[in-house]
Amino acid sequence: MKTNAMRMLNRAGIGYEVLEYEIAKEDFSAGAVSDLLGLQHEQCYKTLALLHEHDLYICVISADDEIDLKKASKALGVKNLEMVHVKDLLKTVGYERGSVSPIGVKKNKGICFDEEVNRHEVIEISAGAYGLGLTVNRDELLRYLDAKVADIAKR
């Protein structure tokens, strides 16, 4: 199965490895996925959708981290951010919970990865479909997404 995220990486000439996992939706968490894939939690990233007024922003943090909305707002140059409600994800972002990928998010105004990403040459992100992840070179992905890197997690 090819997802839009995979097709976009293919067109950009960026290599990746597809990782498959099975988990019940009620048991889903980025940490649980990391465990199923046998990867360090710090190497696995979850994609969060946030709003400033009606503008969509994407923040990507490691599996065990929690977003710091004040830090993320500052990094993205907006006054404040709020999380997109789970029930609004598909309509707002184009992905459902558990499948949100930083690749191919419609109408986003900016993407920021937590600075933890600098510690890992290869990272895991969602492939854009439930049960699929991608490992991809960090630098290639950040360049492709034109993403910022900043301290945006609670520590």
C-alpha positions as CSV (number, residue, x, y, z in Angstrom):
1,M,0.0,0.0,0.0
2,K,1.4,3.4,-1.0
3,T,0.2,6.4,1.0
4,N,0.3,10.0,-0.2
5,A,3.2,10.6,2.1
6,M,5.2,7.8,0.4
7,R,4.3,9.1,-3.1
8,M,5.4,12.6,-2.1
9,L,8.8,11.3,-0.8
10,N,9.2,9.2,-3.9
11,R,8.7,12.2,-6.2
12,A,11.2,14.2,-4.1
13,G,13.7,11.3,-4.4
14,I,13.9,10.8,-0.6
15,G,14.4,7.2,0.6
16,Y,12.5,5.6,3.4
17,E,11.7,2.3,4.9
18,V,8.1,1.3,5.6
19,L,7.3,-0.2,9.0
20,E,4.0,-2.0,9.7
21,Y,2.4,-2.6,13.1
22,E,-0.9,-3.7,14.5
23,I,-2.5,-2.0,17.5
24,A,-6.0,-1.6,18.6
25,K,-7.2,2.0,18.3
26,E,-8.0,2.2,22.0
27,D,-4.4,1.2,22.8
28,F,-2.8,3.6,20.4
29,S,-0.1,5.9,21.5
30,A,3.2,6.9,20.0
31,G,5.0,5.1,22.8
32,A,3.1,1.9,22.2
33,V,4.0,2.1,18.5
34,S,7.7,2.7,19.3
35,D,7.6,-0.4,21.5
36,L,5.9,-2.5,18.7
37,L,8.5,-1.4,16.2
38,G,11.4,-2.0,18.6
39,L,12.6,1.6,18.3
40,Q,13.7,4.0,21.0
41,H,10.9,6.4,22.0
42,E,13.3,9.4,21.4
43,Q,13.6,8.3,17.7
44,C,9.9,8.0,17.1
45,Y,7.9,11.1,16.4
46,K,4.3,12.0,16.7
47,T,2.7,14.7,14.6
48,L,0.4,17.3,16.3
49,A,-2.0,19.6,14.5
50,L,-2.5,23.0,16.1
51,L,-4.5,26.1,15.2
52,H,-3.8,29.8,15.5
53,E,-7.1,31.4,14.8
54,H,-8.0,29.6,11.5
55,D,-4.4,28.9,10.5
56,L,-3.1,25.3,10.8
57,Y,0.4,24.6,12.1
58,I,2.2,21.3,12.6
59,C,4.5,20.4,15.5
60,V,6.4,17.1,15.6
61,I,7.7,15.8,18.9
62,S,9.2,12.5,20.2
63,A,6.9,9.8,21.4
64,D,7.1,10.4,25.1
65,D,7.2,14.2,25.0
66,E,4.4,16.7,25.5
67,I,4.0,19.9,23.5
68,D,4.7,23.2,25.2
69,L,2.2,25.5,23.5
70,K,3.9,28.7,24.6
71,K,7.3,27.5,23.2
72,A,5.7,26.2,20.0
73,S,3.8,29.5,19.5
74,K,7.1,31.5,19.9
75,A,9.0,29.1,17.6
76,L,6.3,29.5,14.9
77,G,5.9,33.3,15.4
78,V,2.3,33.4,16.5
79,K,0.6,34.7,19.6
80,N,-1.0,31.4,20.7
81,L,-1.8,27.9,19.5
82,E,-4.4,25.3,20.5
83,M,-4.6,21.6,19.6
84,V,-7.0,20.5,16.8
85,H,-9.7,18.4,18.5
86,V,-9.5,14.7,17.6
87,K,-13.0,14.8,16.0
88,D,-11.9,17.6,13.7
89,L,-8.6,16.1,12.5
90,L,-9.7,14.5,9.2
91,K,-11.6,17.6,8.2
92,T,-8.9,20.1,9.2
93,V,-5.7,18.1,8.5
94,G,-6.7,15.4,6.1
95,Y,-5.6,12.6,8.4
96,E,-7.3,10.7,11.3
97,R,-5.8,10.1,14.8
98,G,-3.0,7.7,14.6
99,S,-2.2,8.4,11.0
100,V,-1.2,12.1,11.0
101,S,2.0,12.6,9.1
102,P,4.0,15.8,8.7
103,I,4.1,15.1,5.0
104,G,1.1,16.2,2.9
105,V,-0.8,18.1,5.5
106,K,-3.1,20.4,3.6
107,K,-3.0,24.2,4.1
108,N,-0.4,24.2,6.9
109,K,1.3,27.5,7.6
110,G,4.4,26.0,9.1
111,I,6.0,22.9,10.5
112,C,8.3,22.8,13.6
113,F,10.2,19.7,15.0
114,D,11.4,19.6,18.5
115,E,15.1,20.1,18.9
116,E,15.4,16.5,20.1
117,V,15.3,15.5,16.4
118,N,18.9,16.7,16.1
119,R,20.0,13.7,18.2
120,H,18.9,11.2,15.6
121,E,20.1,10.8,12.0
122,V,17.1,8.6,11.1
123,I,13.7,9.1,12.6
124,E,10.3,7.3,12.5
125,I,7.1,9.2,11.5
126,S,3.6,8.2,10.5
127,A,3.3,7.1,6.9
128,G,-0.2,8.7,6.7
129,A,-2.2,5.5,7.3
130,Y,-3.0,3.7,10.5
131,G,-0.6,0.9,11.1
132,L,2.2,2.3,8.9
133,G,5.3,4.2,9.9
134,L,8.3,5.4,7.9
135,T,11.9,5.7,8.9
136,V,13.5,8.5,7.0
137,N,16.7,10.6,7.1
138,R,16.1,13.5,9.4
139,D,18.0,16.1,7.3
140,E,16.3,15.2,4.0
141,L,12.9,15.3,5.7
142,L,13.5,18.6,7.4
143,R,14.7,20.2,4.1
144,Y,11.8,18.7,2.1
145,L,9.3,20.0,4.6
146,D,11.1,23.4,5.0
147,A,10.6,22.7,8.8
148,K,12.0,24.7,11.7
149,V,13.7,23.0,14.6
150,A,13.2,24.5,18.1
151,D,12.7,23.7,21.7
152,I,8.9,23.0,21.7
153,A,8.5,20.2,24.2
154,K,7.9,20.4,28.0
155,R,11.0,19.4,29.9
